[in-house]
Amino acid sequence: MMSTDHQRDEVLAMVASLKTRDVPQRHADRLRNQCHAELQARTRRRAMFDMAFRRFIGPALGGAWSLAYLVELLRHAAAAYGF
């Protein structure tokens, strides 16, 4: 157990001796702008999907489900009345 504590102390000493580096402001600004642009693009893509779903996909699925229900209803009614 003493060995692990000693190794851990050595590792912590090496980490403590590391120099800190800072990102140049120009690079930070460029990276921030890229992240901002990606987040805006994702928001636009999500909004477009939501609009498409509300306008086309949702009603199409609802219509297909209603049509399938109507066909099955007619099939059962026809079978009940002997057609």
VENKAMO-V609126 format. One record per backbone hydrogen bond with DSSP energy under -0.5 kcal/mol. CO is the residue of the C=O (numbers start at 1). NH is the residue of the N-H. Records with the same first field share a line. If there is no record, write none. Layout:
CO=NH + NH
This chain:
1=5
2=6
3=7
4=8
5=9
6=10
7=11
8=12
9=13
10=14
11=15
12=16
13=17
15=18
24=28
25=29
26=30
27=31
28=32
29=33
30=34
31=35
32=36
33=37
34=38
35=39
36=40
37=41
38=42
39=43
40=44
41=45
42=46
43=47
44=48
45=49
46=50
47=51
48=52
49=53
50=54
51=55
52=56 + 57
53=58
56=60
57=61
58=62
59=63
60=64
61=65
62=66
63=67
64=68
65=69
66=70
67=71
68=72
69=73
70=74
71=75
72=76
73=77
74=78
75=79
76=80
77=81
78=83
79=82
